[in-house]
Amino acid sequence: MSVINTLGRRKAAVARVYLSKGKGNITINKRDVKDYFATPVLLEKVNQPFNLTDTLGQYDAKINVDGGGVNGQAEAIRLGISRALVEVNADFKPLLKAEGLMTRDPRMVERKKPGQKKARKKFQFSKR
């Protein structure tokens, strides 16, 4: 196994994941994962595919992520890592699919419509 290259997306975030055999080092935009994601919830999201497949500490991940917010980036990384692990071993797919990690979340921000304040909010209506 050399380097496996996969892509994960969520909202406006795009994560390119490069997975290789190693000691479990995760680097995001040339920074350590603990520096990039400060909150434990986001760290847990990133490590979820490794925890489910019992491969924590077996693979190094070099990740480039851009766009979106921190939560969207964490979920994009999670999808990219899940896809990479399935390329490594196809037996992981049922485990990851059962947790919903193999599907791209299609929910996006609804566009703003003309003549309205926001996507759904309208300008205040005046009867007279």
Summary of the structure (lengths in Angstrom):
residues: 128
radius of gyration: 18.2
end to end distance: 72.3
largest distance: 72.3
contacts: 352
relative contact order: 0.21
helix: 35%
strand: 23%
